[in-house]
Amino acid sequence: FLMVIGMYFSNIFYLGGTLGIDYLNYHQDMNHYEYDPDGSIEEFDYFTFNERLYTRGSAVGFKLGFLLKPIQFLRIGGAVHFPYKYKLNETYSTYMVSGFDTPVDGVSEYESASPESNYYYKLATPFKAVGNVGFQIFKFALIDVDVEYIDYSSMKLQQGSDGYDFMNENQNISNAYKDVLNLRAGVEFRLGAISLRAGGAYYDSPYADTEANRDADYLGFSGGIGYRDKHFFFDMAYSYAEHREQYYMYPNAQSVVNDFNRNNFL
């Protein structure tokens, strides 16, 4: 849901705000499997551990922005995104199956499930500020550059349903995350009814220098073509993004390095 308010002055300065209601649904189903391939561990054969997490909630947020067009070919913009305050309901459960080399009373496999737990809390997202500069070169080309500032260390967990204040968790967030500057740029060339487009984006890792994923930057490129006349338009684009991060199943475990390469045709 969005409610937008805007105003302009002499077609030079534009001011607007957005009040929005955002909904969140997150489902995680994680399986961890270990086994003894050569029988070197006494009695142990294998185990499978499953965690299920379902989080849902909603939040109200406000954005305020401006657009300045001092001369015909120049556009300057900026916006601030105030933190969203999510009210979240979390459902969590675990399940485990273990196998052993020597059966007991004819049973060599055991399984157990935790009771399903529910927990309510609030989450405050980080503050964000965005700056934008755009240039129009006659009717031939458009160039656009965005700079985005986000302070991830300002995220907060609040008001647990059991009265918990998340003091330690919020201190860990403050220590583990940092503020970042993200960059996006794009260009469009107009050749009559045909447009050619290209762009790039760089997102700095939100993790502090003391964290394993301090170099987990995100880099992306895109290119596209479009056709437009009075009665018909068609746009096509390809985007590529790459990202690397380390994942730890539990403290002091060997890390798994994940390489993400995303290809999209739009």
N, C-alpha and C positions, 0 to 999 in steps of 0.2 A: 504494500500500500504506500502511495506517495502523495504528498500535497506540496505543490510548488507555488512559490510567490516570487514575482519579478517586477522590476521597474527599470526605466531607462531615462537618460537625460540627454537631450539634443542629439540622439543617435551616436553619441560618443562614449558615454559611460553607462554600463548596464550592471545592475545589482540583482541578485536572486538568492533564494533560500529554498531548501528542501527539507520537509519533515517526513521521515519514513519509518515504517514498521517492517522489521526484517525477521524472517523465520529461519530457524536452523534445525537441520536433521542430520545427524552423523551416526553411522553404523560401522563398527569395527569388529571383525571376526578374525582372530589371530590364532594360528596353530604352531606349536613348537614340538618337534620330534627329535628324539635322540635314541641311538641303539648301539649295541655292542657287536660289531661285525665279526670279530674273531674269538669271542668268548673269553677274553682276557679279564673281564670284570666278574668277580665271583657272584653268582646268583643272578645278577642283573642281565636282562635281555633287551628291553626297550621301554620307552614311555612316550605318550602323546599328551600334551597339555594344551587346552583350548581356553581362550578368554573371549568373552562376548561383551561388547559395550554398545549401548544405544543411548544417544544424547539428543534431546530435542528441547527447543525453547524459542523465545522471541525477545525482541529488543526494539526500543524507540531511539532514533538517532536524528541529528540535525546537521545539515551542511549549509555553508554560506560561501558564496562566490561572487566574483566581479569580472567584467570584461571591459577593457579600455581600447578604443580605436582612435588614437590621436591623429593618424593620417591614413589615407586610403589603403595603403599596402601593408600596414602593420597592425597586429592584434596582440594585446597583452592581457593575460588572464591569471587569476589566482583563486584558490578556494581553501577552506579549512573544513575538515571532517571531525566533528567533535566525537568523543568516545561513545560507542554504543554500550548500553548496560543490559546484557542478556540475563534473563531469568531462565535457568536451565534445570532440567530434570534428567537425571542419569540413572540408567538401569544397568547392572553389572552382574555377571555370573561366570563361574569357571567350571571346567570339567576335565578329569584326568583318567587315563587308562595306563596301567603299568603291567609289564610282562616279566616273568621270572623264569630262570632255567629249571628250577626244581619245583614241581607242583606241591601244594599243600592241600591235603584232602581232595586230591584230584583237580585242584584249581591252580592254574599258572598265570591267570590274568585277573587283575582287580581294577575296578572302576569306582569313581566317586565324583559327585557333583556338589558344588556349593549351593546354598540357598540364594535366590535372586534378591539383590539388594537395590534399594532406591534411595537417591540422595538429591537434595535440592540445594542450589547455590547460585551466586551471581558472578558474571564475568564482565569486566570492563575492558574493551578493546583499546588499542593504542591511538593516540592523537595523530592526525595526518594533515599535512599541508602540501598543496600542489601549486606549482607555478607553470605558466605556459606562455610561449612566444610563437607567433605565427607570422609568416611573410607571404604575400601574394605578389608574384612577378608577372605583371600585366594579367592576361587571361591564360597564360601559358603554364605556370607552375605554382604550386603551394608547398611551403616548407613549414613543418610544425615540430617544436621541441618542448618536451615536458620534463620537469624536475619534481620529484616527489620526496618529501621528508616524512619519515615515520619513526617514532620513538617506541620500539618494541619493549624496552625495559619498563615502560609505564603501564603495561598490562597488569591487571589485578584480579585476584579471586576474592570473593566477598560473601559474607552472610551464609555460612553453611547451615543446613536445616537442623543440625544438632548444636548450633551456637558456636561452631568452630570459626576462628578468625583468619586462618590461612597465613599467619605471620611468617612462618618459616618458608612456605611455598612462595610467597610474594618476595621475600628476600632472595630466594634462589632465582626467581624470574629476573629480578633487578641485576643480579650478578651474571646470569648466563646470557642475557640479551643486550643489545645496544641500539643506538639510533643509526639510521641509514639514509643515504641519498640514492634514489633510483632514477634512471635516465631512460627516456623514450624519445625517438625521433622518427619522422616520416617525411616522405616527399611524394608529390603527385604531379605528373606531367599530363597536360591535356592536349591531345592532338585531334581537334574537332570533336566528334562524338565519342572518341576513344580516350581512355585515361590509363596511364601506366603508374603503378604505385610500388614503393619499396619502403621498408622500415626496419628498425632495430631497437632492441631493449636490453638494458643491463640492470639487474636487481642485485644489490649487495647482500651478502649473507647477514641475517639478523643476529647471528651468534657473536658473543664477545670473543676477544682474542685468546682467552683462556680455555675456550671450548673446542672440542674435536672438530666440529663443523664450521669453524671460523672461516674456511675457504669455500663454503658451499654457496658460491655465487650462481646466479641464473642468467643465462645469455640466450637471446632469441633474435631471429631474423624473419622477415616476411617479404613477399612480393606478390603483385597481383595485377589484374587487368580488368577494365570495366568498359561497358558500352551504354550510352544513354542518348535517347532522343525524346521527342514530345510524348510518345505513347508507350515507350518500352525501355526498360533498363536491365542490364545483366552485369553481375560482378563475380569474379572468381579470384581466389587468393590461396597461396600456400605459405604456411608458417612452420618454422623449425625452432625447437628450443632444447637446450641441454642443461643438465644439472647433476651434480654429484654430491652425495652425502654419506656419512657413516652412521650405522645403526647398531645399538647395543641391546641385546635381549634383556640383560640384567647387569648390575654393576660388576666390574672387573671381568666381564666376558670378552671374548675375542670379537672385534668389530666386523661387521659385514659392510662392504663398500657397495653402495647402490648407484649405478649410472642410469640416469633417466634421459632418454632421447625421444622427443615428441614431434610427430609429423602430423600436421592438420591440413586438409583440403577443405576450403570453405566456399 
